[in-house]
Amino acid sequence: VFLEEFFEEKGAFGDPKPWMPGDSDLVFTSDRDGNSEIYLLPVGQDEWVNLTKHPASDNFPVWSPDGSKIAFHSRRNGKLDVYVMDADGGNLVQLTDHPEHDYLPSWAPDGKQITFASWRTEDDEEPGENHIYIMNADGSDQRRLIKDSPGISATVQWSPGGEHMIVTRKTGEDSSDLLLADAKGNVLKQLTEDDRIIGAPSYSPDGMKIAFYSDKQDKSTIEIMNIDGSQRRTVVGYGQSYYPHWSPDGCWLVFTAAAKPGEIDDYLIRAVRTDGFSDWKTLVSAGSRESEASWRPETDTPPVTCP
């Protein structure tokens, strides 16, 4: 305990105090008010701010790279569409309006484009498969990015430099894996080969590591590996944990966790150091379904070296 307190207050070898889980705004979803809404937990505050305030379900908020906007998907028109709003919930704009579902937005690192999953069909395709699409951040020029369907509801995650992306693809009846692709979606390498569901990949701020969850039956773990698939290790190896996202400095992960195994109506939000230096910390818990959390990006918090 003494070492952890010293690290938090002084930093290693007397360096300035390192980044901690309460040092950035936290966005997440919760159904505490009866339906899924997007909330903000501002720095230094205990009260949540409801950003969406709508009777339809709003889910999967993602920060723009500069932290000024939040994209998400919503059922406001009876189907899933992608929306964007300012970080305070203002200036809401609907970006997609297709008869089929559009969902799971993901920002390109320059903030000028957004990828998303869609059930749209093209040419003579049979309905029933989702594909990855891309559009400008204002909703214009919507087009398919990757020809083949991933076979699973997932979007892509861009590397911080924009030269690569991680694609999630179904590889079996109850399994999916992560693949490294170039900026056009051409697969370069398969990174995992597991008989389980691998999902929600997230790049570290320096672009050198990937966090993800690995789900098999009643156990879902949070894992980290290098971008070439090497040095894979488990960070959270118990219970049911999902949707990891990195801290601005790259030394913490925020993730969704079941309060008790199998209780799908009671999820909470936790944070854990990537080096295993300390136990996890619970950030949001209200006896309801809190999930899909991420910290606001910070351009003035450079990544540091973390094990």
N, C-alpha and C positions, 0 to 999 in steps of 0.2 A: 504493500500500500504506500509506503514511504516513497519508493522509486516512482510509482505512478503519479503521486502528488507532485514530486519534484519535476517530473517530465512535463506535466500540465502547466505548472506555474513558471518554470524557468526555461524549459526546453533542454535538449541534450547539450551538455557542456556549457550551460549558461547562455545559450542562444535565446532570442526572443520567443515568447510563448507561442507554441505551435497552434495551428488551426484546430478547433474543437467543434463537435456536432451542433452546438448552439450558435455558431458564428455566422451562419448564412440563413436566409429565408428558406423555408421548407414548404413545398407544394405537395399535395396528396389528395386522394379521394376518400370520402367517408359517407356512410349511409345513416349517420347518427340522427338526421332529421327526417328519416323515413324513405328517402331515395338517394341515390348516389350523386353527390355534389363535389365540386372541386374547392378545396380549402387552402388557405395560406396560413402558415404559422410564422409570423414575422420574428426577426431576431430580437431576443430579449423580452418576448411577450409570452404569456400563457394562453391568451384567448385566440381561438381560430377565427379567421376571416373567410366567410362564404363568398367565393368569387363568382359563382354561377347563378345561384338562387333561381332554379327552374325546376318544374315538376318532372321533367324528363330526366333520364339517367345521363350523367356526364362522367366520363372516365378517361383514364390514361393521359394525364397532363404531362407535357414535355416543354422544358424551357427552350427558348431560342438561344443560340450561342452567346449573345450579348446580355442575356437575362432580362430583356425588356418586354418580351412577349411569352405567352403560353399557348401552345396548340393542344387540342384535345379532340375526342370524338363524342358525339351526343346523339340521342334518339329523338330529338325535338320534332322531327318530321315523320316519326313512325319508323324510321330506319336510321342506320348509322351514317353520319356525315362528319366531316372534319371542319373544325372551327378554330379561330385564333382570336386571342384577346390580349389587351395590355396586362402587364403583371399585376395590376390592381383590379382587374376584372372589367375595365372599361373598354370601349371601342371594339365590341364583339363583331366579328365578321365571319359569315359562313363561306367556306372555301369550296366545298363540293356540294353538288345537288344532282346526283345521278339516281335513277330508279333503283340501282343496286347499292349494297352496303359499301361505304368508304370509311376506313377506320385505322387506328394505330399509326398516327403521324410520327414522323421522325425528321428532324432538321438536318440539312446539309451544314457542314461546319462554317460556311460563309454566311449562313442565315438567309440566303437568297432562294433556296429551294426546299421543298418538303416532300419526302416520300411517304407513301401510305399503302395499306393493303386494300384491295377492292375485289368485289365479286362481279365486276363487269365482264362481259364476253365480247370478243372481237371476231370478225370474219365468220367462220362456220363452227366456232367452238360450241361445245355442249355446256350448258350452265352447270354450276356445282363446284367450281374450283376458283379459289382466290388467286390474285396475281399482285405483283408489286408495281405501283405506279409512281410517277413523280410529277410535280407541278411547281410553278413559281410560287413564292411565298404569298403572293396576292391571290392565288387560286387560278391564275391563267396558265395556258399551255399544259393541260393535263394529258399525260400520255403514259403508255406502258414502258416501264424501265427494263424489266427482265421478262423474257419470252416465256420461260417455263414456270409453271405454278410451283410454289414451295410445298404445296400439299398440306400446309398447316397454317393457322392464323398467326401470322408473324410479319413484322416489317423488317427493314434492314437497318443496321447501325453503321454510320459513317465513322471512319477514323478522323481524329482531330485535324489532320492535314488534308483530308478529302481525297487522298489517292487510293484508299481501299475502303471496303465495307465488309461487314459480317452478315452473311445470309443464313437464316435458319431454314432447314429443309427436312421434311418428313422422310424417314429412311426405313420405317417398319410400321406395323400395325399400332404399336405403342412406343414408338421411338422417333426421335428427331436428332439431328446433329448440326453443328456449326461449320460453315465453310467460309474461307477467305476469298473475296472476289475483288476485282478491280473496280474503278469508279463507274463502269458501264454494266456491272453485274456479272462479268465473265469470271467463272470460278477458277481460282488459282491453286487452292489446296483445301482438302478436307481436314479440319482441325480436331474433330472428335469422332469417335466411332464406338458408341455406347448403345447398349440395349435398354435405353431409358429415354425419357423426354429431356432434352437439353434446350434451354430457352432463355429469352430476355438477355442477350449479350449486351455488355456495356464496356466501352473503351475507357481506360484510365486517361487522365488529362494529358499525360505525355505520349499517349498512343502506343505504349510498349506492352500493355497487359489488357486482358479481357476478363471481366467478371460475368458470371452467369449462374443460373440455377440448374440443378440436375435432379429430376424427379423420377422416383421408382416406387410405385404402389403407395404406401403410407409414409414415405420419407422423402423429403426434398431438401437438398443441401445447397449451400452457396460455395462456389468454387472460383478460383483464379488460375489463369495460365498465361504464358507469354503469347504474343500474337502469332507465333509459328506453331502453337499447340504444345510446346514443351513446358516443363516444370509446372505441371498442373498440381494444384493442392486444394484441400478443403479448408475453408475459413469458418463456416458454420455447418457442423456435421450432425445436428440433431433436429428433431421436430420437422416442421413443414415451413420452409422459407423460400421466398420468391423475389423476383424483380430487383436485383441489386443495382445501385447507382453509386458512383464514386463521389467523394468529396472534392472540392476545388483543389486541394493540395495533393490528392491522390493517396492519402493515408487512412481513409475511412470508407466504409460502405454503409449505405442506408438500405434497408430491405424490409419486405413484408413478411410477417411471421404469424402463424396460427397460435393463438393463446394456448390452446390445447389441441392435440392431434385430432383431426377429423371435424373440428368445429368451424365450419365454413362461414358462420355468421359472426365470428369473433376473431378478427385479425387485428394486429397492431403493428406499429412501425418501430424498428430497432436500428441501432447503428453498432458497428463493430470495427475495430482496427484491423487493417489488412495484415499486420505483422503478428497478430495474436498476443499483443502486449497486455491487453486487458479484456475482461468479459464484455459482452454486449451491453448497450444502454438502451432502455426503452424511451423513445421520444414522444410517441403519441399512443394513447390507450384510452378508449372510452366505452369499452364493452360492446362495441359495434364493429363494423367492417371498415377498418382503415388500411389503405394499401396504396401501391403505385407512387411512392414518395421519391422525390429528388430534391437536392439542394440547388439554389440559384447559382449559376456559373459566376465566377469572379475572375475578371481579367487581371486584377492586382494581387492575386494569390497564386504565385508560380508553383508548379509541381515540385515536390522535393523527393529525395531518394527514400523510398520506403521498401522494406523487405517484401 
